[in-house]
Amino acid sequence: MKVDILVAEIGSTTTKVNAFNFDNDNSLIYLGRGEAVTTVENGDVIIGLEKAISQLKKNLNTKNLFWSDFYASSSAAGGLRMSVHGLVKEMTVKAANEAALGAGAVVRMVTAGMLSEFDLDSLIKLNPNIIILSGGVDYGEKKTVINNAKLISETSLSSPIVYAGNIAAADEVKQILKNANKKVYIVDNVYPNIDELNVEPAREIIQKVFEEHIVKAPGMEKIRDMVNQAILPTPGAVMKISTLLANEIGDLVVIDIGGATTDVHSITDGSPSIQQITISPEPHSKRTVEGDLGVFYNAENVIKVVDRKLFNKIGIDDVDIFKSKIKQIPQTKKEEKYYEILGKVAAKKAVERHAGQIKELFGPTGRKNIAKGTDLTAIKYIIGTGGVLVRNPRGKKILESIKSDINVNEILTEAKILPSQILLPSKDAKILIDNLYLFSSLGCLCEKYSEASIKLAKQSIGLKT
């Protein structure tokens, strides 16, 4: 059997392979999926990929499978590990962090100001895949970022460095790092002016550096030889299709619950009433990754905040024993229910951390409301992806918990003081599920086949095309 496109997603727990064909009007037709456990621990991710392709063959009822094009994304072996170093925590550091996360990175270290000896020791121990160096608005303070470049240049680190800081320091930073034989990429400042974010150029270059320099898991170099374009970080692929989809259907948030992490992607500027009291800029598209909220590798972190009575109700008396025996892909109804409980907690916690907050500020003129962080109150669609949400028939029910019962905008319109309140999606937001489990695959395809990818994404979430 010959198919037009194969797309692999090599995740931390499972490897998925989706097959597609084009029809007569160049629309993408989803043919089927194969899935297997990711084999990082076996020393070669190709083993898991081959098993997933074998399952795909069975599902397509064919003994032989050939394809014209092959694409891939990956978050295996912990994903894209990065460190972020800027000048002011709420300004250049925050902007650089947004760029890294939006590109699909897992940010493991963040510093503000001059790097200390302790910071450098921590950085060397971390040995990040990529370092992002920022600091200063354009033509503003540049001493700090130049000093940090010198300190990093004196380390033994071979990590590629993305410079996204003060344009006036760019040439000097580049020269310092190149003289130390460091690989450096210069991009536009992530925070060029006060209250202005410019994260897209840095996001784009981070994704390119990811594929050019990083072999994240054993066997990944073999997959490089198979693909038609760069291997994308899986979260970056999800962000790509989510952004395109939001341009079509309106503000949305995508929640991806995985075995190791829970990712939240939001595409929104928030509501006008919140914008009027917001004290710092937020990116239009934002991703946060909660590295402690996974339902397999990090299940114990989620279990800690679950009422044990919920487990007892489904016949699990000893959660620790049950967890030690459970499979990465649920095999029984009890395992599905177990993952449902964990998924509900992970989703709620992750979205609460992603969202901004209204706070009460006391000033010379009395009390007033201020907003800080990402405003999700204008979200029209809550979209769930990831195995926990896609495979569970109660996936939509899991996501109901992230909605707010309070209409923040109505209260603010009435000019009332609102006590501390998280800016969650309203009860009117519509919940959709990526039923075909295609978002990461379509994120790999959308750059070349944007219209066809958007159309199939809408089909997957049950919207008319």
Residue pairs with C-beta under 8 A, 6 or more apart in sequence:
1 60
1 62
1 64
1 65
1 66
2 66
2 67
2 68
3 19
3 20
3 21
3 31
3 65
3 66
3 67
3 68
4 20
4 21
4 22
4 67
4 68
4 69
5 19
5 20
5 21
5 28
5 67
5 68
5 69
5 70
5 71
5 445
6 17
6 18
6 19
6 20
6 53
6 67
6 69
6 70
6 71
7 17
7 18
7 20
7 70
7 71
7 72
7 73
7 441
7 444
7 445
8 15
8 16
8 17
8 49
8 52
8 70
8 71
8 72
8 73
8 223
9 15
9 16
9 17
9 18
9 72
9 73
9 74
9 234
9 237
9 440
9 441
10 38
10 45
10 48
10 49
10 72
10 73
10 74
10 75
10 76
10 217
10 220
10 223
10 234
11 38
11 74
11 75
11 76
11 234
11 258
11 259
12 38
12 40
12 75
12 76
12 77
12 78
12 79
12 258
12 259
12 260
12 261
12 294
12 297
13 37
13 38
13 258
13 259
13 260
13 296
13 297
13 328
14 35
14 36
14 37
14 38
14 259
14 328
14 329
14 387
15 35
15 36
15 37
15 38
15 39
15 45
15 48
15 49
15 51
15 52
16 33
16 34
16 35
16 52
16 437
16 440
16 441
17 33
17 34
17 35
17 49
17 52
17 53
17 56
18 30
18 31
18 32
18 33
18 437
18 438
18 441
19 30
19 31
19 32
19 33
19 56
19 60
19 65
19 67
20 28
20 29
20 30
20 31
20 441
20 445
21 28
21 29
21 31
22 28
22 29
22 452
23 29
26 449
26 452
27 452
27 455
27 456
28 445
28 449
28 452
28 453
28 455
28 456
30 436
30 438
30 456
30 460
31 60
32 56
32 59
32 60
33 56
33 59
33 437
34 51
34 52
34 53
34 54
34 55
34 56
34 57
34 58
34 59
35 52
35 55
35 329
36 48
36 49
36 51
36 52
36 54
36 55
37 48
37 51
37 328
37 329
38 45
38 48
38 76
39 45
39 46
39 47
39 48
39 51
39 219
40 76
40 77
40 217
40 218
42 48
43 218
43 219
44 218
44 219
45 74
45 76
45 217
45 218
45 219
45 220
45 223
46 219
46 222
46 223
47 219
49 223
53 65
56 65
57 63
57 64
57 65
69 228
70 226
70 227
70 228
71 227
71 228
71 229
71 441
71 444
71 445
72 223
72 226
72 227
72 231
72 232
72 444
73 231
73 232
73 233
73 234
73 236
73 237
73 440
73 441
73 443
73 444
74 216
74 217
74 220
74 223
74 231
74 232
74 233
74 234
75 104
75 233
75 234
75 235
75 258
75 260
76 216
76 217
76 220
77 216
77 217
78 106
78 216
78 260
79 104
79 105
79 106
79 216
79 233
79 234
79 235
79 261
80 103
80 104
80 105
80 106
80 129
80 130
80 206
80 210
80 214
80 216
80 233
81 105
81 106
81 108
81 126
81 128
81 129
81 130
82 100
82 105
82 106
82 107
82 108
82 128
82 129
82 130
82 131
82 132
82 206
83 107
83 108
83 109
83 110
83 111
83 123
83 126
83 128
83 131
83 132
84 93
84 96
84 97
84 100
84 107
84 109
84 110
84 111
84 132
84 134
85 93
85 96
85 110
85 111
85 115
85 131
85 132
85 133
85 134
85 135
85 148
85 152
86 92
86 93
86 94
86 95
86 96
86 111
86 112
86 133
86 134
86 135
86 165
86 191
87 93
87 112
87 113
87 134
87 135
87 136
87 141
87 144
87 145
87 165
88 112
88 113
89 112
90 280
91 137
91 191
91 194
92 134
92 135
92 136
92 137
92 165
92 190
92 191
93 110
93 111
93 112
93 134
94 280
95 134
95 190
95 191
95 197
95 198
95 199
96 132
96 133
96 134
96 164
96 190
96 191
96 202
97 107
97 110
98 190
98 197
98 199
98 283
98 286
99 132
99 164
99 190
99 199
99 200
99 202
99 203
99 206
100 107
100 130
100 132
100 202
100 206
101 107
101 235
101 286
101 287
101 288
101 289
102 199
102 203
102 236
102 239
102 283
102 285
102 286
102 287
103 202
103 203
103 204
103 206
103 207
103 210
103 233
103 236
103 239
104 206
104 207
104 210
104 232
104 233
104 234
104 235
104 236
104 237
104 239
104 287
105 130
105 206
105 210
105 233
105 235
106 261
106 289
106 291
107 289
108 126
108 128
109 122
109 123
109 126
109 128
111 119
113 144
114 144
114 147
114 148
115 123
115 147
115 148
115 151
115 152
120 151
120 152
120 155
123 131
123 152
123 155
123 157
124 155
124 156
124 157
127 157
127 159
128 159
129 159
129 160
129 210
129 213
129 214
129 216
130 159
130 160
130 161
130 162
130 206
130 209
130 210
130 213
130 214
131 152
131 157
131 159
131 160
131 161
131 162
132 161
132 162
132 164
132 202
132 206
133 145
133 148
133 149
133 152
133 161
133 162
133 163
133 164
133 165
133 173
134 145
134 163
134 164
134 165
134 189
134 190
134 191
135 141
135 142
135 144
135 145
135 148
135 165
135 166
135 169
136 142
136 144
136 145
136 165
136 166
136 168
136 169
136 189
137 166
137 189
137 191
137 192
137 193
137 194
138 166
138 167
138 168
138 189
138 192
138 193
139 166
139 167
139 168
140 166
140 168
141 166
142 165
142 166
142 168
142 169
142 172
145 165
145 166
145 169
145 173
146 169
146 172
146 173
146 176
149 163
149 172
149 173
149 176
149 177
150 176
152 161
152 177
152 182
153 176
153 177
153 179
153 180
153 182
154 180
157 182
158 182
158 183
160 182
160 183
160 184
160 185
160 209
160 212
160 213
161 177
161 182
161 183
161 184
161 185
162 184
162 185
162 187
162 202
162 205
162 206
162 209
163 170
163 173
163 174
163 177
163 184
163 185
163 186
163 187
164 187
164 188
164 189
164 190
164 201
164 202
165 173
165 189
165 190
166 189
167 188
167 189
167 192
170 186
173 184
173 186
174 184
174 186
177 184
178 184
183 213
185 205
185 209
187 201
187 202
187 204
187 205
188 198
188 201
188 202
189 198
190 197
190 198
190 199
190 202
191 197
191 198
192 198
195 280
195 281
196 281
197 281
197 282
197 283
199 283
203 236
207 230
207 232
207 233
207 236
208 230
210 230
210 231
210 232
210 233
210 236
211 224
211 230
211 231
211 232
212 230
215 221
215 224
220 231
223 231
224 231
229 444
229 447
229 448
232 240
232 443
232 444
234 440
234 443
235 256
235 263
235 265
235 287
235 289
236 443
237 439
237 440
237 441
237 442
237 443
237 444
238 254
238 256
238 263
238 265
238 385
238 439
238 440
238 443
239 265
239 285
239 287
239 443
240 443
240 446
240 447
241 439
241 442
241 443
241 446
241 453
241 454
241 457
242 252
242 254
242 265
242 267
242 285
242 383
242 439
242 443
243 267
243 285
244 446
244 450
244 453
244 454
244 457
245 252
245 267
245 454
245 457
245 458
246 252
246 267
246 268
246 285
248 454
248 458
249 380
249 381
249 458
249 463
250 380
250 381
251 267
251 268
251 269
251 378
251 379
251 380
251 381
252 266
252 267
252 268
252 379
252 380
252 381
252 382
252 383
253 264
253 265
253 266
253 267
253 268
253 351
253 354
253 376
253 379
253 381
253 382
253 383
253 425
254 264
254 265
254 266
254 383
254 384
254 385
254 439
255 262
255 263
255 264
255 265
255 347
255 350
255 351
255 382
255 383
255 384
255 385
255 386
255 389
255 399
255 402
256 262
256 263
256 264
256 265
256 385
256 386
256 439
257 295
257 343
257 346
257 347
257 350
257 384
257 386
257 387
257 388
257 389
258 294
258 295
258 386
258 387
259 294
259 295
259 296
259 297
259 298
259 328
259 387
260 291
260 294
260 296
260 297
260 298
261 289
261 290
261 291
261 293
261 294
261 298
262 289
262 290
262 293
262 294
262 346
262 347
262 349
262 350
262 386
263 287
263 288
263 289
263 290
263 350
264 287
264 288
264 290
264 350
264 351
264 353
264 354
265 285
265 286
265 287
266 285
266 286
266 287
266 354
266 374
266 376
266 379
267 284
267 285
268 284
268 374
268 375
268 376
268 378
268 379
269 275
269 284
269 375
269 378
270 278
270 282
270 374
270 375
270 376
270 377
270 378
270 423
271 375
271 377
271 378
271 409
273 408
273 409
273 412
273 413
274 356
274 358
274 371
274 375
274 377
274 408
274 409
274 412
274 423
275 375
277 358
277 368
277 369
277 370
277 371
277 412
278 356
278 370
278 371
278 372
278 375
279 370
279 371
279 372
280 372
282 356
282 373
282 374
282 375
286 354
286 374
288 350
288 353
288 354
290 346
290 349
290 350
290 353
291 298
292 298
292 301
293 301
293 302
293 346
293 349
293 350
294 301
294 302
294 346
295 302
295 339
295 342
295 343
295 346
295 388
296 326
296 328
299 323
299 342
300 323
302 342
302 345
302 346
302 349
303 319
303 323
303 342
305 345
305 349
306 341
306 342
306 345
308 319
310 341
311 317
311 319
311 322
311 338
311 341
314 334
314 337
314 338
314 341
315 334
316 322
316 334
316 338
322 338
326 335
326 338
327 335
329 387
330 336
330 338
330 339
330 391
336 391
336 392
339 388
339 392
340 388
340 392
340 394
340 398
342 388
343 388
343 389
343 392
343 398
344 398
344 401
346 388
347 384
347 389
347 398
347 399
347 401
347 402
348 401
348 402
351 376
351 402
351 424
351 425
352 402
352 422
352 424
354 374
354 376
355 373
355 374
355 375
355 376
355 422
355 423
355 424
356 371
356 372
356 373
356 374
356 375
356 376
356 422
356 423
357 371
357 372
357 373
357 420
357 421
357 422
357 423
358 369
358 370
358 371
358 408
358 418
358 420
358 421
358 423
359 369
359 370
359 371
359 372
359 420
360 367
360 368
360 369
360 417
360 418
360 419
360 420
361 367
361 368
361 369
361 370
367 417
368 417
369 412
369 417
369 418
371 423
373 423
374 423
375 423
376 423
376 424
376 425
377 404
377 408
377 409
377 423
377 424
377 425
377 426
379 425
379 426
379 429
380 429
380 430
381 429
381 430
381 431
381 432
381 461
382 399
382 402
382 403
382 425
382 429
382 430
382 431
382 432
383 431
383 432
383 433
383 434
383 439
383 461
384 390
384 395
384 396
384 398
384 399
384 431
384 432
384 433
384 434
385 433
385 434
385 437
385 439
385 440
387 437
388 395
388 398
389 395
389 398
389 399
389 433
389 434
390 433
390 434
390 435
390 437
392 398
395 433
396 431
396 432
396 433
399 431
400 431
402 424
402 425
403 424
403 425
403 426
403 427
403 429
404 422
404 424
404 425
404 426
404 427
405 427
406 421
407 426
408 418
408 421
408 423
411 418
412 418
432 461
432 462
432 463
433 461
433 462
434 457
434 460
434 461
435 460
435 461
435 462
436 456
436 459
436 460
437 460
438 456
438 457
438 460
439 457
439 460
442 453
442 456
442 457
442 460
443 453
445 452
445 453
446 453
446 454
455 465
458 464
458 465
459 465
